[in-house]
Amino acid sequence: MTIALPPLPYPEHALAPHISARTLSFHYGRHHAGYVARLAKLTAGTDYEGLTPGEIAASAPPGTLFDNAAQAWNHDFYWHSMSPDGGGDPGGALATALDRDFGSADAFRAELTAAACSKFGSGWVWLVKDGSGLRIDSTDNADTPLAHGLTPLLTIDVWEHAYYLDYQNDRAAYVDAFVEHLIDWEAAAGRFAD
Ligand code: MN
């Protein structure tokens, strides 16, 4: 039973008005659940049975198994990149590292916003730890930093299904809401300290 849909860390309405309960009910209840269900089917009776989605995403070759494992992991990580009490400024050692590598928290936010708004097609934009430094990464479709030896600290899903019900084609408004109101800095700081 390693492959099961993990619970959302907050109720579906908790991120409103920035992300609606309707978006979360489809995004979590249909999209994320769908990746998990397909992954469970694909791994049953194989050497991958008993591994977590993250372990499979880090080791599977490109293809359907990788895509579903990575999407299962990416979505759980995305839910845990946001908080109903999110936004504001980072603190502690993460704040110091963001100042060092981006100039300031504001400069980081501007760079993340630009990367998320300009990402072409479906994919993800990440803050990752690469060795001892921080940088912004972007991956296409299901791809994930786990497959590239990087440590993700937070992510924003820029597939259209993440924002279309709430913002239609206005991806910039969704990205702005994420950056200003939803980022769980405490969770990111905890991952940075690990
Ligand atoms: Mn998604």
Residues whose N, C-alpha, C, O or C-beta is under 5 A from the ligand:
A	BS01	MN	D157 W159
